Amino acid sequence: MTLSYFTFTQTLYNMEQNKKTELLDYIGSIYEEAKECKLSPEFFEKEEGKLSFLASYFRCSNSQAFFISIVFAMNYKGDTVDLRDLINYFDCNPMRILAFNDDIKHLHKTGIFKQINAKHRVNHESTKVQYILNKAVSDAVLNNQEMPKTKAAEQEDIFSLLEHIYELGSKG
């Protein structure tokens, strides 16, 4: 009976690890495939299966899961993310990314993204913010936990951001 219990326990552990691995694989794949994708409809069609899986986990739309994946990966590279970073990464027309503005705002409003003020040459509201993934969300992925309930937070100052980046880097 001990052997059966051990086998069952090992199977459950492997299933949990597989979910974590699958989440990280899909996030990484979306990040890699999105480079210079121009945010084309063909890209989203091609990646629909992965995005649906991620959307199910994150409890959001496919396009929101896409942006979560990109910000997740960029944050783990030690970068905050602003619209200019996304435009450059996707090699897209700035107007194309503005079509997804509601998705990005929703991710901030629901607390999945945290936002901090940035300083740019152009003084336009949408260019003044940088995004980081809520630590509770990234921790849930890394620890094989369900997607946590998040709530919108106040804008963070630069010191909070630097602390968050340090925490992400020290886990690496």
N, C-alpha and C positions, 0 to 999 in steps of 0.2 A: 504494500500500500504506500509506503514511503516513496518508492520509485515513481509511482503514478502521480503522487502529489508533486514531486520534484519536476516531473515532466510537464505537468499542468502549469506549474509556476513558471518554469522556463519558457513555455509556449506563450503565456501572458506577457512576460517580460519582452520576448522577441517581437510580439505584436505591437507593444508600446514603442519599442525601438524602431520598428518598421514605420510606424506613423510619423515619428520624429524625423526619421531619415527621408521619408517621402515628402514631408512638408519642406524640409531644407533642400532636397533635390529639386522640387518644383519651384521654390523661391529662387534658387540659383539658376535654374534653367530659364525662367522668365527673365531674370536680370540679364543673362548672357544673350538671349535671343532678342531682347528689346533694344540692344545697342543699334543705333541708326535705323530703327524700324519705322521711323517717321509717323508713328501712331496710326498706321494704315489699318483700315478695316480688315484687310487680308491677314495682318499679323494677329489680330484678335480672334479671327476665325481659326487660324492655325493653332493657336494656343488655348482654344476654348476648353478642352478637357482639363488641362492643368489649372486654368483659372477657375473653373467650376469647383474643382476639388478644394482649392484655396479659399474660394468664396464661401464654401460650406463650412470650413473650419473657422474663418474669421467672421462669419455671419454678416456678409455684405454682398454687394454686387460683384460681378466679374471685373468690371473696370476698377472698382475700389480695391479688390484683391491684387490687381496689377500694380497699383501705386503703392500698396503696402509692401509688396515684394521688392519693388525698386528702392523704396526708402529703407527697408530692412537691410538690404544688401549694401547700400551706400553708407548707412550708419555704421555697419560693421567694418567698413573700410576706414572709418574714422571721420567721415564727412557728414556735415549737416546738408540738407537738400533745399534748394530754392528753385524757383521756376527757371532761372537761367541754367542751372545744372541739368534740369530735366530736358529743356529745349536742346542743349548741347548734346546730351547723352542720346536722345532719340533722333537727333538731327532733323528736327521738324520745324515747320513754320510756327512762330509764336501763337498765331491765331488757332492752330490745331490744338495746342495744349489747353488753351482757354475754353475749348469745348468740354474739357473735363474738370473745369473749375468747381462745379457743384459737387463732384465726387471728392475732390481734395478738401473742400470746405466741410463736407459731411464727416470725413475722417477726423478732422480737427474738432468739429462740434461734438462728436461722440467720444472724444478722448483717445482715439486710436493713435492719432498724431498729436504731438505737442508742437507748439509753434513759438519761435523766438523772433525778436526783431533783428533785422539785418540792416546794414548800411550799404547802399548802392548809389551810384551817380544819379540815377533816375529816381525821382521822388513820387512813385506811383504805389498805391496801397498793395497791389499784388506782388510787387518786387521787393517789399520791405520785410518779408517773412521767410524764415527757414524752418524746415520741418525735421523732427526726429520722431522715431517710433516710440510710443509709450513703453517704458521699461517692463511693465507688467505683461504686455503683449509679447515682447521678445522673450522674456523669461518663461512664459507659458509654452512657447514653441520649444525652447531649449530644454525644458524640464518635463516634456510630455504631458502637459496639463491642458485642460480645456481652455478655450478662449475665455479670458476673464471679462467681467463686466467692467467697462471703463466709463469714466465721466470726464467731461471737458475740464481742463485745468486753466488757470490763469496763464497769461503769457509769462514765459520764463526769461530771466535775465541771462547774460552771457556766462556768468559764473556757474549757474545751474547747468547750462549746456555743456560747459567744459567738464564739469563733474560727471555728467552722464556719459560723455565721450570717453573719459578716463575709465569709468566703470565698464563700458563695453570693451575697451581695449584690454583691460586687465583680466577679462574672462577668457580672452583669446588663446 
